[in-house]
């Protein structure tokens, strides 16, 4: 019997969003399953997954705002904009905590963000990360995104932990990169946790192992 609805999955590090769907198909023994927007393999947190007739909601849920907690590492620039990539440049972080805080908060509101090359966006039918792996860099148009709220949770330079409430289509990796560029020291994302997506909260989520046990 095919199940229909939405399951609030806690995606653990090391899985792609596609991996989560594949594992759920085996656990639930049904094919009609879809996720509501990709999370980077090393990212963790909320990933709403739609089942059966619920798959009609995938695009609708993906359009909702999201909330993240991220650790920004200043002084390092990488090709992927996170610590998983190749380091392109290292700089000493000669900035004050107040300068960092002011810079981070300046990104609140509507912004234009250029999607990273290492992303699942398609250009002429090919995903950007596929082109990036071939050593190609293509021009990407800046897209409007909105940072509804950015909060600095703690700061131990060169690391800063932030909480971000943002619109769909926002790349937190790119925000970290852009903060580093504005401070002229470089920056990338060290860690990412999605705490809320489309009204689903992290405290209500279940891992794949927990779902298997149920």
N, C-alpha and C positions, 0 to 999 in steps of 0.2 A: 504494500500500500504506500503510495507516494505521499510524503509529508509536505505541507505548505506552510510558509511563515518566514520568520526572520530569527536567526540565532546570533547572539552577541558573543563572538569568538574573541578570546585573548590570544593574539598572534605572538608567538615566542620568536626570539632571534634565531636566524638560520633558515627560516621558512620564507618562501615567496608567498604572495597572496594566492597564486595559482596552486602552490603546494597544499595550502590549506583546503582549497576546494577539492583537490584530488583525494586528500585523506578523508574528507567528509563524505565523499561519494562512496568510499569503501566502508566507513563506519555506519552510514545510514542506508547503504545499499540502494541508492537511487542516483540517477544521472542529472536530473534537472536542478542544478545548484549554481549560483553565481555570486561573486563578491561585489562590494559596493565602492571599490576604489582601491588601488594598490598601496601597499606599505612596503618600503624598502626591506630587503631580506634581513638586515641587522636591526631594523626597527621593531619595537614591540608595542602591544596595546590593542585597542578596540578595532575589530574588523567585523562589521555586520555582514552576515552571509544569508542570502535569500534562498529559500527552498521552494520547489514546485511552482505553484501559481504566484508565490511571493516574488519570483524572479522578475515579474513585471514592475516591481518597486525599485530594482537596482539603480536605474538612472536617477530616479526621484530622490532616493536616499543619498546618492553620491553628491547631489547638489547642495546638501546641507552644510552648515558651518562645522568646523572641527576644532578640537583643543589638543595642544601638545605640550609636553615638557621636554626641553632639549638642553644638552650641554654643549656650549660653544667653546671651541679651543682657538684662542687667538694666537697669532704668530706662525701659523702653518696654513699654506695654501695647497690644495690638491686638485687633481684633474676631475675627481668625482664630487668635490665639495664636501666630502666627509673623510673620516680617518681610514676608510677602506681603500682609498685610491692611492695613486702615486704622488709623492710629495713634489711639488713644483718649486716651492720657495719656503724658506724659514726665516723669520725675522725676530728680533728681540722686541718684547712688548713694553715699550717705554711710554706708557699712557697711564693716567690716574684712574682710579675706580670711578670718580665722578665723570670723567670724560667718557668712559665706557658706558656708564648708565645713561648719560644724556644722549649718546649716539644710538643706543638700543631703543630708547623710548621715542626717538625721532622717526622711527619706522611705523609708528602707530598711524592708522588711518588708511586712506586709499593710496596704493603704490603701483608702479609699473615694474613688473618682475620678468626677467628673461629666463625662460626655463633652462635647466642644465642639460648638457649634452647627454649625460648619463640619466636618461629618463625614458619612460615608456611612450612618450608622445610620438606620433608618426609624422614624417615628412615624406611626401611622395610615396606613401604606402610602406615606408620602412621606419622601424622604431629608432629613435635617436641613439639609444644605447648600443644598437647593432652597428650603426655608423661609427660611433665613438670607438668601438672595439676594433674597427677597421682602420683606425687612425684618422678618420675624417671629422672635420668640424664644419658644420653648416650654420648659416645665419638663422637665428631664431628671433621672431618678433616678440617684443615685450608685451605682456598681457596684464590687464588690470586685476589686481588682487586687493583684498582689504584685511588689514590687521586690526580687528576690533579692540583688542587689548593685548599689551605685552607687559609682563611683570618680571622683574629680576628677583629670583628666589634666593640665590646666594652668589657670592663672587669670591673666588680665590685665584686671582690672576696667575697664569693666563687662561684659567677656566671660569666660565660663567654659566649658571643654570637659569634658564628662562621658561616662563609659561606663556604660551601664545594661543590666543583665540582668533581664528582666521576664517576666511571664505574658502570655498572649494578651489581646487587648482593651485593652491599655494605650496611652494616647496620650502620647507624649513631649512634644508641644506643650503638653498640659495640665499635665504635670509641670513644665515650664519656667514656665508661667503661675503655678502654685501656689507654686513656690519664690519667685517675685517677690512674690506676695501675702503670703506668710509673712514675708518680709524688709521688707514695707511700702514697697518701691520699685518694684514692678511688674516684669514680665519676660515675655519671649517667646522662641521658638525661632528661631535665626538659620540653623542648618544641621543636617541630619540624614543620617546614614549608617547603614544596617542592615548589620551585619557578620555576623550569623548568624540563621538561621531554620530551625526543624525539623531541626536537625543539619547543614544546608547552610551552608558557610562562604564568605565573600567571596573568599578567595584561590583558590577552585575555580570561581568563577562566570565566565560569558562574556557579553559584550555582544551585542546584536542584530547588530551589524556583524560581529563575530567568528563568530557562528553562521551568518550569511549566507555568509561566506567558506568555512566548513567545508562 
